[in-house]
């Protein structure tokens, strides 16, 4: 399927800006992140396993790793 790349990039940029606007409306001051889970990155090599915590905003649902 042929997609007009310029049109796609413009729409992508517009949607990213719109997401930022809506996010700002919901979380004007700052996000309220809550720890959701710990994602295992690598097995231990004698020093323990390596984990990365995943956080999610209570208000808007934005995910931060």
PQR file with spaces between the fields and no chain letter, atoms N, CA, C, O and H, PARSE charges and radii, in Angstrom:
ATOM       1  N    UNK     1       0.848   -1.176    0.000 -0.4000 1.5000
ATOM       2  CA   UNK     1       0.000    0.000    0.000 -0.0000 2.0000
ATOM       3  C    UNK     1       0.892    1.237    0.000  0.5500 1.7000
ATOM       4  O    UNK     1       1.832    1.341    0.788 -0.5500 1.4000
ATOM       5  N    UNK     2       0.587    2.159   -0.884 -0.4000 1.5000
ATOM       6  CA   UNK     2       1.366    3.389   -1.002 -0.0000 2.0000
ATOM       7  C    UNK     2       0.802    4.450   -0.060  0.5500 1.7000
ATOM       8  O    UNK     2      -0.399    4.720   -0.051 -0.5500 1.4000
ATOM       9  H    UNK     2      -0.177    2.075   -1.524  0.4000 1.0000
ATOM      10  N    UNK     3       1.680    5.035    0.720 -0.4000 1.5000
ATOM      11  CA   UNK     3       1.271    6.075    1.658 -0.0000 2.0000
ATOM      12  C    UNK     3       2.076    7.322    1.353  0.5500 1.7000
ATOM      13  O    UNK     3       3.295    7.263    1.194 -0.5500 1.4000
ATOM      14  H    UNK     3       2.655    4.815    0.713  0.4000 1.0000
ATOM      15  N    UNK     4       1.389    8.447    1.273 -0.4000 1.5000
ATOM      16  CA   UNK     4       2.076    9.707    1.045 -0.0000 2.0000
ATOM      17  C    UNK     4       2.854   10.054    2.310  0.5500 1.7000
ATOM      18  O    UNK     4       2.262   10.379    3.339 -0.5500 1.4000
ATOM      19  H    UNK     4       0.399    8.495    1.403  0.4000 1.0000
ATOM      20  N    UNK     5       4.180    9.984    2.230 -0.4000 1.5000
ATOM      21  CA   UNK     5       5.029   10.144    3.416 -0.0000 2.0000
ATOM      22  C    UNK     5       4.892   11.528    4.025  0.5500 1.7000
ATOM      23  O    UNK     5       4.859   11.659    5.248 -0.5500 1.4000
ATOM      24  H    UNK     5       4.661    9.720    1.394  0.4000 1.0000
ATOM      25  N    UNK     6       4.814   12.547    3.214 -0.4000 1.5000
ATOM      26  CA   UNK     6       4.702   13.914    3.739 -0.0000 2.0000
ATOM      27  C    UNK     6       3.402   14.085    4.526  0.5500 1.7000
ATOM      28  O    UNK     6       3.392   14.660    5.615 -0.5500 1.4000
ATOM      29  H    UNK     6       4.841   12.441    2.220  0.4000 1.0000
ATOM      30  N    UNK     7       2.313   13.580    3.962 -0.4000 1.5000
ATOM      31  CA   UNK     7       1.024   13.656    4.640 -0.0000 2.0000
ATOM      32  C    UNK     7       1.065   12.869    5.949  0.5500 1.7000
ATOM      33  O    UNK     7       0.539   13.318    6.967 -0.5500 1.4000
ATOM      34  H    UNK     7       2.320   13.113    3.078  0.4000 1.0000
ATOM      35  N    UNK     8       1.683   11.709    5.915 -0.4000 1.5000
ATOM      36  CA   UNK     8       1.810   10.878    7.111 -0.0000 2.0000
ATOM      37  C    UNK     8       2.599   11.604    8.197  0.5500 1.7000
ATOM      38  O    UNK     8       2.189   11.607    9.357 -0.5500 1.4000
ATOM      39  H    UNK     8       2.110   11.344    5.088  0.4000 1.0000
ATOM      40  N    UNK     9       3.728   12.220    7.835 -0.4000 1.5000
ATOM      41  CA   UNK     9       4.559   12.931    8.807 -0.0000 2.0000
ATOM      42  C    UNK     9       3.820   14.131    9.396  0.5500 1.7000
ATOM      43  O    UNK     9       3.943   14.400   10.591 -0.5500 1.4000
ATOM      44  H    UNK     9       4.061   12.218    6.892  0.4000 1.0000
ATOM      45  N    UNK    10       3.056   14.852    8.580 -0.4000 1.5000
ATOM      46  CA   UNK    10       2.287   15.995    9.078 -0.0000 2.0000
ATOM      47  C    UNK    10       1.201   15.549   10.051  0.5500 1.7000
ATOM      48  O    UNK    10       1.005   16.164   11.099 -0.5500 1.4000
ATOM      49  H    UNK    10       2.956   14.633    7.610  0.4000 1.0000
ATOM      50  N    UNK    11       0.499   14.481    9.699 -0.4000 1.5000
ATOM      51  CA   UNK    11      -0.531   13.962   10.599 -0.0000 2.0000
ATOM      52  C    UNK    11       0.082   13.455   11.905  0.5500 1.7000
ATOM      53  O    UNK    11      -0.481   13.660   12.980 -0.5500 1.4000
ATOM      54  H    UNK    11       0.658   13.981    8.848  0.4000 1.0000
ATOM      55  N    UNK    12       1.219   12.803   11.808 -0.4000 1.5000
ATOM      56  CA   UNK    12       1.910   12.303   12.998 -0.0000 2.0000
ATOM      57  C    UNK    12       2.300   13.459   13.913  0.5500 1.7000
ATOM      58  O    UNK    12       2.115   13.384   15.128 -0.5500 1.4000
ATOM      59  H    UNK    12       1.676   12.637   10.935  0.4000 1.0000
ATOM      60  N    UNK    13       2.836   14.521   13.333 -0.4000 1.5000
ATOM      61  CA   UNK    13       3.227   15.700   14.112 -0.0000 2.0000
ATOM      62  C    UNK    13       1.997   16.342   14.750  0.5500 1.7000
ATOM      63  O    UNK    13       2.035   16.738   15.915 -0.5500 1.4000
ATOM      64  H    UNK    13       2.987   14.582   12.347  0.4000 1.0000
ATOM      65  N    UNK    14       0.903   16.447   13.988 -0.4000 1.5000
ATOM      66  CA   UNK    14      -0.320   17.057   14.513 -0.0000 2.0000
ATOM      67  C    UNK    14      -0.854   16.252   15.696  0.5500 1.7000
ATOM      68  O    UNK    14      -1.253   16.825   16.710 -0.5500 1.4000
ATOM      69  H    UNK    14       0.871   16.126   13.041  0.4000 1.0000
ATOM      70  N    UNK    15      -0.862   14.915   15.566 -0.4000 1.5000
ATOM      71  CA   UNK    15      -1.359   14.062   16.649 -0.0000 2.0000
ATOM      72  C    UNK    15      -0.476   14.149   17.884  0.5500 1.7000
ATOM      73  O    UNK    15      -0.984   14.153   19.005 -0.5500 1.4000
ATOM      74  H    UNK    15      -0.538   14.450   14.743  0.4000 1.0000
ATOM      75  N    UNK    16       0.841   14.218   17.696 -0.4000 1.5000
ATOM      76  CA   UNK    16       1.744   14.346   18.843 -0.0000 2.0000
ATOM      77  C    UNK    16       1.506   15.659   19.576  0.5500 1.7000
ATOM      78  O    UNK    16       1.511   15.693   20.807 -0.5500 1.4000
ATOM      79  H    UNK    16       1.253   14.215   16.785  0.4000 1.0000
ATOM      80  N    UNK    17       1.295   16.746   18.825 -0.4000 1.5000
ATOM      81  CA   UNK    17       1.003   18.040   19.446 -0.0000 2.0000
ATOM      82  C    UNK    17      -0.338   18.006   20.169  0.5500 1.7000
ATOM      83  O    UNK    17      -0.477   18.576   21.251 -0.5500 1.4000
ATOM      84  H    UNK    17       1.291   16.718   17.825  0.4000 1.0000
ATOM      85  N    UNK    18      -1.319   17.343   19.577 -0.4000 1.5000
ATOM      86  CA   UNK    18      -2.643   17.243   20.193 -0.0000 2.0000
ATOM      87  C    UNK    18      -2.575   16.438   21.492  0.5500 1.7000
ATOM      88  O    UNK    18      -3.224   16.791   22.476 -0.5500 1.4000
ATOM      89  H    UNK    18      -1.206   16.880   18.697  0.4000 1.0000
ATOM      90  N    UNK    19      -1.803   15.375   21.495 -0.4000 1.5000
ATOM      91  CA   UNK    19      -1.630   14.577   22.707 -0.0000 2.0000
ATOM      92  C    UNK    19      -1.000   15.421   23.799  0.5500 1.7000
ATOM      93  O    UNK    19      -1.426   15.363   24.953 -0.5500 1.4000
ATOM      94  H    UNK    19      -1.275   15.088   20.695  0.4000 1.0000
ATOM      95  N    UNK    20       0.020   16.214   23.443 -0.4000 1.5000
ATOM      96  CA   UNK    20       0.659   17.094   24.429 -0.0000 2.0000
ATOM      97  C    UNK    20      -0.329   18.120   24.982  0.5500 1.7000
ATOM      98  O    UNK    20      -0.319   18.404   26.179 -0.5500 1.4000
ATOM      99  H    UNK    20       0.365   16.261   22.506  0.4000 1.0000
ATOM     100  N    UNK    21      -1.186   18.679   24.116 -0.4000 1.5000
ATOM     101  CA   UNK    21      -2.186   19.659   24.568 -0.0000 2.0000
ATOM     102  C    UNK    21      -3.168   19.022   25.548  0.5500 1.7000
ATOM     103  O    UNK    21      -3.442   19.584   26.608 -0.5500 1.4000
ATOM     104  H    UNK    21      -1.194   18.448   23.143  0.4000 1.0000
ATOM     105  N    UNK    22      -3.690   17.863   25.199 -0.4000 1.5000
ATOM     106  CA   UNK    22      -4.654   17.190   26.072 -0.0000 2.0000
ATOM     107  C    UNK    22      -4.010   16.766   27.387  0.5500 1.7000
ATOM     108  O    UNK    22      -4.626   16.848   28.450 -0.5500 1.4000
ATOM     109  H    UNK    22      -3.467   17.406   24.338  0.4000 1.0000
ATOM     110  N    UNK    23      -2.774   16.316   27.301 -0.4000 1.5000
ATOM     111  CA   UNK    23      -2.044   15.934   28.504 -0.0000 2.0000
ATOM     112  C    UNK    23      -1.867   17.141   29.419  0.5500 1.7000
ATOM     113  O    UNK    23      -1.994   17.022   30.638 -0.5500 1.4000
ATOM     114  H    UNK    23      -2.273   16.249   26.438  0.4000 1.0000
ATOM     115  N    UNK    24      -1.577   18.292   28.838 -0.4000 1.5000
ATOM     116  CA   UNK    24      -1.404   19.508   29.629 -0.0000 2.0000
ATOM     117  C    UNK    24      -2.722   19.929   30.276  0.5500 1.7000
ATOM     118  O    UNK    24      -2.725   20.412   31.408 -0.5500 1.4000
ATOM     119  H    UNK    24      -1.475   18.388   27.848  0.4000 1.0000
ATOM     120  N    UNK    25      -3.838   19.751   29.574 -0.4000 1.5000
ATOM     121  CA   UNK    25      -5.141   20.095   30.146 -0.0000 2.0000
ATOM     122  C    UNK    25      -5.473   19.221   31.357  0.5500 1.7000
ATOM     123  O    UNK    25      -6.029   19.706   32.342 -0.5500 1.4000
ATOM     124  H    UNK    25      -3.835   19.358   28.655  0.4000 1.0000
ATOM     125  N    UNK    26      -5.133   17.949   31.280 -0.4000 1.5000
ATOM     126  CA   UNK    26      -5.444   17.037   32.374 -0.0000 2.0000
ATOM     127  C    UNK    26      -4.465   17.206   33.529  0.5500 1.7000
ATOM     128  O    UNK    26      -4.878   17.269   34.687 -0.5500 1.4000
ATOM     129  H    UNK    26      -4.681   17.555   30.479  0.4000 1.0000
ATOM     130  N    UNK    27      -3.183   17.281   33.226 -0.4000 1.5000
ATOM     131  CA   UNK    27      -2.126   17.368   34.252 -0.0000 2.0000
ATOM     132  C    UNK    27      -1.399   18.701   34.116  0.5500 1.7000
ATOM     133  O    UNK    27      -0.266   18.742   33.636 -0.5500 1.4000
ATOM     134  H    UNK    27      -2.847   17.230   32.285  0.4000 1.0000
ATOM     135  N    UNK    28      -2.030   19.776   34.528 -0.4000 1.5000
ATOM     136  CA   UNK    28      -1.425   21.097   34.352 -0.0000 2.0000
ATOM     137  C    UNK    28      -0.161   21.282   35.174  0.5500 1.7000
ATOM     138  O    UNK    28       0.856   21.738   34.651 -0.5500 1.4000
ATOM     139  H    UNK    28      -2.950   19.743   34.918  0.4000 1.0000
ATOM     140  N    UNK    29      -0.211   20.937   36.444 -0.4000 1.5000
ATOM     141  CA   UNK    29       0.939   21.180   37.311 -0.0000 2.0000
ATOM     142  C    UNK    29       2.032   20.142   37.079  0.5500 1.7000
ATOM     143  O    UNK    29       3.138   20.483   36.658 -0.5500 1.4000
ATOM     144  H    UNK    29      -1.038   20.567   36.869  0.4000 1.0000
ATOM     145  N    UNK    30       1.731   18.910   37.345 -0.4000 1.5000
ATOM     146  CA   UNK    30       2.686   17.828   37.129 -0.0000 2.0000
ATOM     147  C    UNK    30       1.948   16.500   37.175  0.5500 1.7000
ATOM     148  O    UNK    30       0.809   16.416   37.633 -0.5500 1.4000
ATOM     149  H    UNK    30       0.833   18.633   37.686  0.4000 1.0000
ATOM     150  N    UNK    31       2.620   15.469   36.692 -0.4000 1.5000
ATOM     151  CA   UNK    31       2.037   14.132   36.696 -0.0000 2.0000
ATOM     152  C    UNK    31       2.149   13.519   38.086  0.5500 1.7000
ATOM     153  O    UNK    31       3.082   13.811   38.834 -0.5500 1.4000
ATOM     154  H    UNK    31       3.546   15.537   36.320  0.4000 1.0000
ATOM     155  N    UNK    32       1.191   12.669   38.417 -0.4000 1.5000
ATOM     156  CA   UNK    32       1.225   11.919   39.671 -0.0000 2.0000
ATOM     157  C    UNK    32       1.514   10.458   39.325  0.5500 1.7000
ATOM     158  O    UNK    32       0.597    9.661   39.126 -0.5500 1.4000
ATOM     159  H    UNK    32       0.433   12.432   37.809  0.4000 1.0000
ATOM     160  N    UNK    33       2.804   10.124   39.258 -0.4000 1.5000
ATOM     161  CA   UNK    33       3.206    8.782   38.860 -0.0000 2.0000
ATOM     162  C    UNK    33       3.075    7.796   40.015  0.5500 1.7000
ATOM     163  O    UNK    33       3.384    8.111   41.164 -0.5500 1.4000
ATOM     164  H    UNK    33       3.548   10.772   39.420  0.4000 1.0000
ATOM     165  N    UNK    34       2.610    6.595   39.681 -0.4000 1.5000
ATOM     166  CA   UNK    34       2.475    5.493   40.624 -0.0000 2.0000
ATOM     167  C    UNK    34       3.186    4.292   40.005  0.5500 1.7000
ATOM     168  O    UNK    34       3.051    4.029   38.810 -0.5500 1.4000
ATOM     169  H    UNK    34       2.359    6.338   38.747  0.4000 1.0000
ATOM     170  N    UNK    35       3.935    3.574   40.817 -0.4000 1.5000
ATOM     171  CA   UNK    35       4.655    2.406   40.312 -0.0000 2.0000
ATOM     172  C    UNK    35       3.659    1.318   39.932  0.5500 1.7000
ATOM     173  O    UNK    35       2.828    0.912   40.744 -0.5500 1.4000
ATOM     174  H    UNK    35       4.045    3.787   41.788  0.4000 1.0000
ATOM     175  N    UNK    36       3.753    0.851   38.692 -0.4000 1.5000
ATOM     176  CA   UNK    36       2.840   -0.165   38.187 -0.0000 2.0000
ATOM     177  C    UNK    36       3.469   -1.553   38.295  0.5500 1.7000
ATOM     178  O    UNK    36       2.859   -2.480   38.826 -0.5500 1.4000
ATOM     179  H    UNK    36       4.429    1.181   38.033  0.4000 1.0000
ATOM     180  N    UNK    37       4.688   -1.685   37.789 -0.4000 1.5000
ATOM     181  CA   UNK    37       5.350   -2.985   37.828 -0.0000 2.0000
ATOM     182  C    UNK    37       6.856   -2.793   37.681  0.5500 1.7000
ATOM     183  O    UNK    37       7.337   -1.701   37.380 -0.5500 1.4000
ATOM     184  H    UNK    37       5.184   -0.931   37.358  0.4000 1.0000
ATOM     185  N    UNK    38       7.571   -3.863   37.897 -0.4000 1.5000
ATOM     186  CA   UNK    38       9.017   -3.881   37.689 -0.0000 2.0000
ATOM     187  C    UNK    38       9.297   -4.849   36.542  0.5500 1.7000
ATOM     188  O    UNK    38       8.997   -6.039   36.638 -0.5500 1.4000
ATOM     189  H    UNK    38       7.181   -4.751   38.142  0.4000 1.0000
ATOM     190  N    UNK    39       9.867   -4.336   35.468 -0.4000 1.5000
ATOM     191  CA   UNK    39      10.138   -5.137   34.284 -0.0000 2.0000
ATOM     192  C    UNK    39      11.554   -5.701   34.380  0.5500 1.7000
ATOM     193  O    UNK    39      12.508   -4.959   34.614 -0.5500 1.4000
ATOM     194  H    UNK    39      10.110   -3.369   35.390  0.4000 1.0000
ATOM     195  N    UNK    40      11.684   -7.000   34.201 -0.4000 1.5000
ATOM     196  CA   UNK    40      12.992   -7.650   34.295 -0.0000 2.0000
ATOM     197  C    UNK    40      13.760   -7.420   33.000  0.5500 1.7000
ATOM     198  O    UNK    40      13.289   -7.772   31.919 -0.5500 1.4000
ATOM     199  H    UNK    40      10.909   -7.602   34.011  0.4000 1.0000
ATOM     200  N    UNK    41      14.941   -6.831   33.116 -0.4000 1.5000
ATOM     201  CA   UNK    41      15.747   -6.530   31.936 -0.0000 2.0000
ATOM     202  C    UNK    41      16.751   -7.645   31.659  0.5500 1.7000
ATOM     203  O    UNK    41      16.867   -8.115   30.527 -0.5500 1.4000
ATOM     204  H    UNK    41      15.324   -6.546   33.994  0.4000 1.0000
ATOM     205  N    UNK    42      17.479   -8.067   32.698 -0.4000 1.5000
ATOM     206  CA   UNK    42      18.510   -9.085   32.507 -0.0000 2.0000
ATOM     207  C    UNK    42      18.604   -9.968   33.744  0.5500 1.7000
ATOM     208  O    UNK    42      18.315   -9.543   34.863 -0.5500 1.4000
ATOM     209  H    UNK    42      17.385   -7.685   33.617  0.4000 1.0000
ATOM     210  N    UNK    43      19.013  -11.200   33.507 -0.4000 1.5000
ATOM     211  CA   UNK    43      19.243  -12.110   34.630 -0.0000 2.0000
ATOM     212  C    UNK    43      20.521  -11.720   35.347  0.5500 1.7000
ATOM     213  O    UNK    43      21.400  -11.059   34.795 -0.5500 1.4000
ATOM     214  H    UNK    43      19.248  -11.545   32.598  0.4000 1.0000
ATOM     215  N    UNK    44      20.590  -12.143   36.568 -0.4000 1.5000
ATOM     216  CA   UNK    44      21.747  -11.799   37.389 -0.0000 2.0000
ATOM     217  C    UNK    44      23.013  -12.511   36.945  0.5500 1.7000
ATOM     218  O    UNK    44      22.976  -13.602   36.374 -0.5500 1.4000
ATOM     219  H    UNK    44      19.876  -12.680   37.016  0.4000 1.0000
ATOM     220  N    UNK    45      24.121  -11.866   37.222 -0.4000 1.5000
ATOM     221  CA   UNK    45      25.417  -12.462   36.923 -0.0000 2.0000
ATOM     222  C    UNK    45      26.222  -12.590   38.219  0.5500 1.7000
ATOM     223  O    UNK    45      27.438  -12.395   38.230 -0.5500 1.4000
ATOM     224  H    UNK    45      24.152  -10.980   37.685  0.4000 1.0000
ATOM     225  N    UNK    46      25.532  -12.916   39.297 -0.4000 1.5000
ATOM     226  CA   UNK    46      26.185  -13.027   40.586 -0.0000 2.0000
ATOM     227  C    UNK    46      25.898  -11.846   41.488  0.5500 1.7000
ATOM     228  O    UNK    46      26.125  -11.924   42.695 -0.5500 1.4000
ATOM     229  H    UNK    46      24.545  -13.074   39.288  0.4000 1.0000
ATOM     230  N    UNK    47      25.404  -10.750   40.929 -0.4000 1.5000
ATOM     231  CA   UNK    47      25.100   -9.552   41.709 -0.0000 2.0000
ATOM     232  C    UNK    47      23.599   -9.312   41.841  0.5500 1.7000
ATOM     233  O    UNK    47      23.185   -8.345   42.480 -0.5500 1.4000
ATOM     234  H    UNK    47      25.221  -10.686   39.948  0.4000 1.0000
ATOM     235  N    UNK    48      22.791  -10.163   41.253 -0.4000 1.5000
ATOM     236  CA   UNK    48      21.343  -10.006   41.306 -0.0000 2.0000
ATOM     237  C    UNK    48      20.771   -9.660   39.944  0.5500 1.7000
ATOM     238  O    UNK    48      21.508   -9.338   39.013 -0.5500 1.4000
ATOM     239  H    UNK    48      23.127  -10.949   40.734  0.4000 1.0000
ATOM     240  N    UNK    49      19.464   -9.729   39.837 -0.4000 1.5000
ATOM     241  CA   UNK    49      18.785   -9.420   38.581 -0.0000 2.0000
ATOM     242  C    UNK    49      18.681   -7.915   38.387  0.5500 1.7000
ATOM     243  O    UNK    49      18.713   -7.144   39.346 -0.5500 1.4000
ATOM     244  H    UNK    49      18.865   -9.991   40.594  0.4000 1.0000
ATOM     245  N    UNK    50      18.556   -7.513   37.124 -0.4000 1.5000
ATOM     246  CA   UNK    50      18.423   -6.101   36.786 -0.0000 2.0000
ATOM     247  C    UNK    50      16.960   -5.823   36.426  0.5500 1.7000
ATOM     248  O    UNK    50      16.418   -6.436   35.506 -0.5500 1.4000
ATOM     249  H    UNK    50      18.531   -8.139   36.345  0.4000 1.0000
ATOM     250  N    UNK    51      16.328   -4.904   37.147 -0.4000 1.5000
ATOM     251  CA   UNK    51      14.925   -4.555   36.929 -0.0000 2.0000
ATOM     252  C    UNK    51      14.790   -3.089   36.543  0.5500 1.7000
ATOM     253  O    UNK    51      15.605   -2.250   36.927 -0.5500 1.4000
ATOM     254  H    UNK    51      16.768   -4.406   37.894  0.4000 1.0000
ATOM     255  N    UNK    52      13.745   -2.798   35.776 -0.4000 1.5000
ATOM     256  CA   UNK    52      13.410   -1.425   35.423 -0.0000 2.0000
ATOM     257  C    UNK    52      11.977   -1.173   35.886  0.5500 1.7000
ATOM     258  O    UNK    52      11.065   -1.909   35.511 -0.5500 1.4000
ATOM     259  H    UNK    52      13.082   -3.480   35.464  0.4000 1.0000
ATOM     260  N    UNK    53      11.780   -0.145   36.694 -0.4000 1.5000
ATOM     261  CA   UNK    53      10.449    0.162   37.210 -0.0000 2.0000
ATOM     262  C    UNK    53       9.627    0.896   36.161  0.5500 1.7000
ATOM     263  O    UNK    53      10.145    1.742   35.434 -0.5500 1.4000
ATOM     264  H    UNK    53      12.522    0.453   36.999  0.4000 1.0000
ATOM     265  N    UNK    54       8.341    0.565   36.089 -0.4000 1.5000
ATOM     266  CA   UNK    54       7.414    1.204   35.163 -0.0000 2.0000
ATOM     267  C    UNK    54       6.403    1.989   35.984  0.5500 1.7000
ATOM     268  O    UNK    54       5.784    1.447   36.899 -0.5500 1.4000
ATOM     269  H    UNK    54       7.920   -0.123   36.680  0.4000 1.0000
ATOM     270  N    UNK    55       6.235    3.272   35.656 -0.4000 1.5000
ATOM     271  CA   UNK    55       5.323    4.153   36.371 -0.0000 2.0000
ATOM     272  C    UNK    55       4.222    4.625   35.429  0.5500 1.7000
ATOM     273  O    UNK    55       4.416    4.720   34.217 -0.5500 1.4000
ATOM     274  H    UNK    55       6.738    3.712   34.912  0.4000 1.0000
ATOM     275  N    UNK    56       3.047    4.924   36.022 -0.4000 1.5000
ATOM     276  CA   UNK    56       1.905    5.406   35.245 -0.0000 2.0000
ATOM     277  C    UNK    56       1.251    6.556   35.991  0.5500 1.7000
ATOM     278  O    UNK    56       1.086    6.495   37.209 -0.5500 1.4000
ATOM     279  H    UNK    56       2.890    4.847   37.007  0.4000 1.0000
ATOM     280  N    UNK    57       0.873    7.618   35.257 -0.4000 1.5000
ATOM     281  CA   UNK    57       0.224    8.775   35.862 -0.0000 2.0000
ATOM     282  C    UNK    57      -1.211    8.410   36.243  0.5500 1.7000
ATOM     283  O    UNK    57      -1.930    7.789   35.459 -0.5500 1.4000
ATOM     284  H    UNK    57       1.007    7.668   34.268  0.4000 1.0000
ATOM     285  N    UNK    58      -1.621    8.800   37.455 -0.4000 1.5000
ATOM     286  CA   UNK    58      -2.978    8.498   37.919 -0.0000 2.0000
ATOM     287  C    UNK    58      -4.023    9.299   37.160  0.5500 1.7000
ATOM     288  O    UNK    58      -5.149    8.832   36.988 -0.5500 1.4000
ATOM     289  H    UNK    58      -1.037    9.304   38.091  0.4000 1.0000
ATOM     290  N    UNK    59      -3.673   10.498   36.701 -0.4000 1.5000
ATOM     291  CA   UNK    59      -4.652   11.374   36.059 -0.0000 2.0000
ATOM     292  C    UNK    59      -4.838   11.068   34.572  0.5500 1.7000
ATOM     293  O    UNK    59      -5.957   10.827   34.120 -0.5500 1.4000
ATOM     294  H    UNK    59      -2.758   10.877   36.841  0.4000 1.0000
ATOM     295  N    UNK    60      -3.735   11.077   33.813 -0.4000 1.5000
ATOM     296  CA   UNK    60      -3.867   10.977   32.359 -0.0000 2.0000
ATOM     297  C    UNK    60      -3.470    9.619   31.785  0.5500 1.7000
ATOM     298  O    UNK    60      -3.787    9.333   30.630 -0.5500 1.4000
ATOM     299  H    UNK    60      -2.826   11.273   34.181  0.4000 1.0000
ATOM     300  N    UNK    61      -2.786    8.779   32.557 -0.4000 1.5000
ATOM     301  CA   UNK    61      -2.423    7.455   32.079 -0.0000 2.0000
ATOM     302  C    UNK    61      -1.108    7.382   31.326  0.5500 1.7000
ATOM     303  O    UNK    61      -0.806    6.349   30.728 -0.5500 1.4000
ATOM     304  H    UNK    61      -2.529    9.012   33.495  0.4000 1.0000
ATOM     305  N    UNK    62      -0.312    8.451   31.335 -0.4000 1.5000
ATOM     306  CA   UNK    62       0.971    8.449   30.641 -0.0000 2.0000
ATOM     307  C    UNK    62       1.916    7.468   31.329  0.5500 1.7000
ATOM     308  O    UNK    62       2.010    7.441   32.556 -0.5500 1.4000
ATOM     309  H    UNK    62      -0.557    9.290   31.821  0.4000 1.0000
ATOM     310  N    UNK    63       2.619    6.659   30.524 -0.4000 1.5000
ATOM     311  CA   UNK    63       3.522    5.647   31.051 -0.0000 2.0000
ATOM     312  C    UNK    63       4.955    6.150   30.961  0.5500 1.7000
ATOM     313  O    UNK    63       5.375    6.692   29.939 -0.5500 1.4000
ATOM     314  H    UNK    63       2.542    6.682   29.527  0.4000 1.0000
ATOM     315  N    UNK    64       5.701    5.960   32.054 -0.4000 1.5000
ATOM     316  CA   UNK    64       7.116    6.336   32.097 -0.0000 2.0000
ATOM     317  C    UNK    64       7.904    5.138   32.590  0.5500 1.7000
ATOM     318  O    UNK    64       7.544    4.511   33.586 -0.5500 1.4000
ATOM     319  H    UNK    64       5.359    5.520   32.884  0.4000 1.0000
ATOM     320  N    UNK    65       8.983    4.825   31.883 -0.4000 1.5000
ATOM     321  CA   UNK    65       9.828    3.694   32.288 -0.0000 2.0000
ATOM     322  C    UNK    65      11.090    4.203   32.915  0.5500 1.7000
ATOM     323  O    UNK    65      11.938    3.411   33.326 -0.5500 1.4000
ATOM     324  H    UNK    65       9.275    5.335   31.074  0.4000 1.0000
